[in-house]
Every structure is written in structure tokens, then in C-alpha cells.
Amino acid sequence: QEDKEETTYQRYTEIMSTLPRVRGFALKNLYQHQGFWYVDSYLPGVMAVQNHFMAHSSDILLASPPKCGTTWLKSLIFAICNRKLLHPLLNVNPHQLVPFLEFQLYANNQIPVLDILPSPRLFATHIPYSSLPQSILDSGCPIVYICRNPKDAFVSLWHFLNKISTEESTMPSLEEAFEMFCNGASHYGPFWDHVLEYWRASLDRPQCVMFFKYEEMQAEVIGHVKRLAEFIRCPFSLEEEKEGVVDEIIRLCSFENLSRLDVNKAGDALFGKTGIKSNSFFRKGKVGDWSNYLTPNMIERLDRISEQKFHGYGLTL
Ligand code: A3P
């Protein structure tokens, strides 16, 4: 079995070598696959998900571009589905409770056996909508999407990459990283195409795809959490609402609470063979921090791209 899996992954690496390639952040190669850019170490996992993952209708999938609130939504989804437990989120990093398909499960040359997991199975992914495995689309399982204003997404991504870069020499300057982000050559980029695909899917198939914006969630978290719970088929009863269960979940999953827990302050959230420090996923958790980093020209450029890309689709970020 191991040999078979290794051969499968070897084939993906061979396919990768035929794809368009550019130098991305932190001197990593990015490969273009089905219109989006992927970092070299994770693309074989994406291909394995596309070819081997079998979705169940009872699954819940969280999708997002990187650095748009995935950790928050992972926590909320897990807490909503497991509200009767004494809470594992106090001792386990959210990324371990709701793993990414392409770099935690389909990683290290493995094709995992996932049928044995209890239902509902909770998974996350950064894979764009048009590249999701057919079985996810056919299953009709709920897909929750979270995105964020590109200016904050970029600033958050830049900090994250700097934090996880092991060598100083490979850290991109803000200007270099900005150029790549605008050109679309960033992890799972172009950012705008990623967002637009899920936005359109949420309009075409509202029963299957729910679209959230980080800023709107921050502004009105109670309403969003209730809608989220209904969408993933775990609605709150009136009694639970009266007992304050919704507020409790919101507090448990808040940036202030999660970022102060020992499990999220120290140690690694394992992604394949790479241990990424758990605290890299918690920085400020604020809306609008871009104003501390971007020049007026950068702001204008990002806003212009957003206007052009989203024009006519009824989407603003
Ligand atoms: P900042 O870098 O702007 O602080 P992701 O989880 O998709 O990697 O996104 C990371 C961003 O979400 C970071 O943003 C991080 O601080 C913020 N974040 C993490 N946990 C959060 C939470 N519980 N509530 C709100 N924001 C959170």
C-alpha cells in the first residue's frame, strides 16, 4: 500500500514539473495548476485530494483563501458541532480539530482512510472552487467560505510568511510580496479569482455554499454564528439561546480567548512534515490593520484591482 501511495505522489511530482512555474514568496517555487498558484510542497497534496477524496453528504467543508479567518471559523464550526463536550478547543489547536485536506491529511505521500471518522467529518481547504474534487460538489455537503478585504489579507499573509520563514535571507520585503500578490502569484492566488469563484457559487447554489466576510462577522458575530449553525445543520434551540450557549461559543472562539491559551501560544500545529508554530495563526485579529503598513499607492492599486475584478458581480470587500 505504501509503495502504491508513493508511486501516486511521484506521478504528481512529475506532472508538477511540466507546469508553469514562478519564484514566489520566501524563494519558494509556485506552480500554476488549473489557473491558480500553489507552493511546491503542497501541490501534490492538492492533486491527491482531487483524485482520491470521497466526500459524504454529512461532511462540513470550510474553504478560504489563506489568512482570512480560517482559524476562527474552524474553531466556531468545531464548537458548534461539539457544543456538548467539555471543550477540546481549550487544549488542542483548532488546526488539529479541523484539518486541512491538502496539507494535513493528503500529505507525506499518504492517501488517508477517512471513512472511519465519525460524522459529521469536518475538513478545511484553500483549494479554489473550480478545483474542488467532483465528489464534494456531487455530495451537496455544506461549504462555508470565509474571505476578507484583500488589503488585510495581504498584510496578514506577509506577517505570517515572515514569521514562518526559517532563514532571514528568504524573507520577502513588503514591496516584493505586494508585487507578487497583485500579480496573482501568491499561495492559492489570484486572490480575487479565488473569492469570486466562491461568491458566484454561493449565488448559484446557496443551499450548498455560504459566503462570509471577516469584517461582517466581526461587526455582527451573534447573527453570523446563528446563521452558520443553521447552515451546517446544527441550529441552536431557543432554550440554548436563552441559556447563553451562543455567547459561550463566541467567547470560547474569540481571538482574545484562543490566543491566550497555552496550546496556541507554544508548540506546533503540524502541517505535513512541517511544524508551524501555533502562535503564527494569531497576530492582531483586527479589521483595518493594513493602514499601518500600506502606502497610498499600494492602497490605490489594491482597491483598483478589486474594483476591476469584482465589477458587475455585486461583490465588495
Ligand atoms: P491578522 O494577521 O490580521 O491578525 P487564518 O486563520 O486564515 O490563517 O487567518 C489568520 C488571521 O485571522 C490573522 O489575522 C489572525 O490574527 C486572525 N485570527 C486568528 N484567530 C482569530 C479569531 N479567533 N478571531 C478573529 N481573528 C482571528
Boltz pocket constraint, residues with backbone or C-beta under 6 A from the ligand:
constraints:
  - pocket:
      binder: B
      contacts: [[A, 64], [A, 65], [A, 66], [A, 67], [A, 68], [A, 69], [A, 70], [A, 71], [A, 72], [A, 75], [A, 152], [A, 155], [A, 156], [A, 157], [A, 159], [A, 253], [A, 254], [A, 255], [A, 256], [A, 258], [A, 281], [A, 282], [A, 283], [A, 284], [A, 285], [A, 286], [A, 289]]
      max_distance: 6.0
